């Protein structure tokens, strides 16, 4: 055990940090982009507060198209674009762009689902008091859906961690790269097992922490 840690411990720690860096940054930007898209898809629905079928159909089509492309294919297809944006298509920096592109439609759909759970009665009351569309979004839809949105954060984060593991195929760094280089190419089973254990621990921590924060934010449980 001591010899294993001496040989691989530093590398595993560095690549765990790289995986977290890729995942956290990508999740942050995916929510920055995904929240407004999810809100627009929701409010432009047929029976929503600002019906607009053309906008709803186009946004829905974009979201569905983004979710339908396997990440590995998307990763390779975006390489030229990624190089133009960050100067490289490999390493941590090179993986963040495709991770954001892959996660944004996923986040947008989760935001839409969370907003659809808001009680219609609250929206009707807001309408009756003369609230504008923006006020309904800011004071009713978003606040009431916060617990559901927060529950979706660890799901998104865990999904991105899974995506980031595929980045090792193109030299993206992180634990996936370690598993591929050492566990697959060099047949070092102990390194593969170590990466799996680390990933399981990360996922458990993310899910537990996300659930705890979501419950604390839910007014119904107070």
C-alpha positions in Angstrom: 0.0 0.0 0.0 2.8 2.4 1.0 4.7 1.7 -2.2 1.6 2.2 -4.3 0.9 5.6 -2.7 4.6 6.5 -3.1 4.5 5.7 -6.8 1.0 6.8 -7.8 -0.3 8.9 -4.9 0.8 12.3 -6.2 -0.4 11.6 -9.7 -3.8 10.4 -8.5 -4.2 13.5 -6.3 -3.2 15.8 -9.2 -5.6 14.2 -11.6 -8.4 14.1 -9.0 -8.0 17.9 -8.7 -8.0 18.2 -12.5 -11.2 16.2 -12.7 -12.8 18.4 -10.0 -11.6 21.6 -11.8 -13.0 20.5 -15.1 -16.3 19.4 -13.6 -16.9 22.4 -11.3 -16.0 25.1 -13.9 -18.1 23.3 -16.6 -21.1 23.0 -14.3 -20.9 26.6 -13.3 -20.9 27.8 -16.9 -23.5 25.3 -17.9 -25.9 26.7 -15.4 -25.0 30.3 -16.4 -26.0 29.4 -20.0 -28.7 26.8 -19.2 -30.8 28.7 -16.7 -31.9 31.5 -19.2 -32.5 28.8 -21.9 -34.6 26.7 -19.5 -36.6 29.8 -18.4 -37.3 30.8 -22.0 -38.4 27.3 -23.0 -40.7 27.2 -20.0 -42.3 30.7 -20.3 -42.8 30.4 -24.1 -44.8 27.1 -23.8 -48.4 27.0 -25.1 -50.1 27.5 -21.7 -47.3 29.5 -20.0 -47.0 33.1 -19.1 -45.5 34.3 -22.4 -46.6 31.8 -25.2 -44.5 32.0 -28.3 -44.5 28.8 -30.3 -41.7 29.6 -32.8 -39.3 30.5 -30.0 -40.4 27.5 -28.0 -40.0 25.0 -30.9 -36.6 26.4 -31.9 -35.2 26.3 -28.4 -36.7 22.9 -27.7 -35.1 21.6 -30.9 -31.7 23.0 -30.0 -31.9 21.5 -26.5 -32.9 18.1 -27.8 -30.3 18.1 -30.5 -27.6 19.0 -27.9 -28.7 16.2 -25.6 -28.8 13.6 -28.4 -25.1 13.8 -29.4 -22.8 11.3 -27.6 -20.2 13.3 -25.7 -17.2 11.5 -27.3 -18.5 12.5 -30.8 -19.2 16.0 -29.6 -15.7 16.2 -28.1 -14.0 15.3 -31.3 -16.3 17.5 -33.5 -15.6 20.6 -31.3 -11.8 20.3 -31.4 -11.3 23.0 -34.0 -13.7 25.4 -32.2 -12.1 24.5 -28.8 -8.6 25.4 -30.2 -9.9 28.8 -31.4 -11.5 29.5 -28.0 -8.8 28.4 -25.6 -5.8 27.6 -27.8 -5.8 23.9 -27.2 -8.0 20.9 -27.5 -6.3 18.8 -24.9 -5.6 19.0 -21.2 -8.0 20.5 -18.6 -8.5 23.7 -20.6 -9.3 21.9 -23.8 -12.0 19.8 -22.1 -13.9 22.6 -20.4 -15.4 23.9 -23.7 -16.9 20.6 -24.9 -18.1 19.8 -21.3 -20.0 23.1 -21.2 -21.5 22.6 -24.6 -22.6 19.0 -23.6 -23.9 20.0 -20.2 -25.8 23.2 -21.1 -28.8 21.5 -22.9 -29.0 19.0 -20.0 -29.1 21.8 -17.5 -31.7 23.7 -19.6 -34.0 20.7 -19.6 -33.6 20.2 -15.9 -34.4 23.9 -15.3 -37.5 23.6 -17.4 -38.6 20.6 -15.4 -38.0 22.4 -12.1 -40.0 25.5 -13.2 -42.9 23.3 -14.4 -43.3 22.0 -10.9 -44.2 25.5 -9.6 -47.9 25.7 -8.5 -50.0 27.4 -11.2 -52.0 29.0 -8.4 -49.0 31.1 -7.4 -48.5 32.3 -10.9 -52.2 33.2 -11.2 -52.0 35.2 -8.0 -48.9 37.1 -9.3 -50.9 37.8 -12.5 -53.8 39.1 -10.5 -51.6 41.5 -8.6 -50.4 43.0 -11.9 -46.9 41.5 -11.9 -44.9 41.6 -15.1 -43.4 38.6 -16.8 -40.0 39.4 -15.4 -41.4 39.9 -11.9 -43.1 36.5 -12.1 -39.9 34.9 -13.2 -37.8 36.6 -10.6 -40.2 36.5 -7.6 -42.2 33.4 -8.2 -40.8 30.9 -10.7 -37.1 31.0 -9.7 -37.6 31.2 -5.9 -40.2 28.5 -5.7 -38.1 26.1 -7.8 -34.8 26.7 -6.0 -35.0 23.3 -4.0 -35.6 21.4 -7.2 -32.9 23.3 -9.1 -30.4 22.6 -6.3 -31.3 18.9 -6.4 -30.4 18.9 -10.0 -26.9 20.4 -9.4 -25.3 17.2 -8.1 -26.9 15.2 -10.9 -25.4 17.6 -13.4 -22.1 17.6 -11.7 -22.0 13.8 -11.5 -22.9 13.6 -15.2 -20.1 15.9 -16.1 -17.6 13.9 -14.0 -18.7 10.9 -16.1 -18.2 12.9 -19.3 -14.7 14.1 -18.1 -13.6 10.5 -17.6 -14.1 10.1 -21.4 -11.7 12.9 -22.0 -8.8 10.6 -21.4 -9.3 9.2 -24.9 -8.0 12.4 -26.4 -5.5 13.3 -23.7 -7.9 15.4 -21.7 -6.3 14.7 -18.3 -8.1 13.8 -15.1 -8.9 10.4 -13.7 -10.2 9.1 -17.0 -6.8 9.7 -18.5 -5.1 7.9 -15.6 -7.4 4.9 -16.0 -6.8 4.7 -19.7 -3.0 5.2 -19.7 -2.2 3.0 -16.7 -5.2 0.7 -16.2 -5.9 -0.1 -19.9 -2.7 0.4 -21.9 -0.3 -0.8 -19.2 -2.6 -3.4 -17.5 -2.0 -1.9 -14.1 -5.2 -3.1 -12.4 -4.5 -1.5 -9.1 -4.4 1.9 -10.7 -7.7 1.3 -12.4 -9.3 0.2 -9.1 -7.9 3.3 -7.4 -9.4 5.6 -10.0 -12.8 3.8 -9.7 -12.7 4.1 -5.9 -11.9 7.8 -6.1 -14.7 8.4 -8.6 -17.2 6.6 -6.4 -16.2 8.7 -3.3 -16.4 11.9 -5.3 -19.9 11.0 -6.6 -21.1 10.1 -3.1 -19.8 13.3 -1.6 -21.4 15.4 -4.4 -24.8 13.7 -4.1 -24.9 13.9 -0.3 -23.8 17.5 -0.2 -26.2 18.5 -2.9 -29.1 16.7 -1.2 -28.3 18.4 2.1 -28.2 21.9 0.6 -31.4 21.3 -1.3 -33.3 20.2 1.8 -32.0 23.1 3.8 -33.3 25.5 1.1 -36.8 23.9 0.9 -39.2 26.0 2.9 -41.7 23.2 3.1 -39.4 21.2 5.4 -38.8 23.9 7.9 
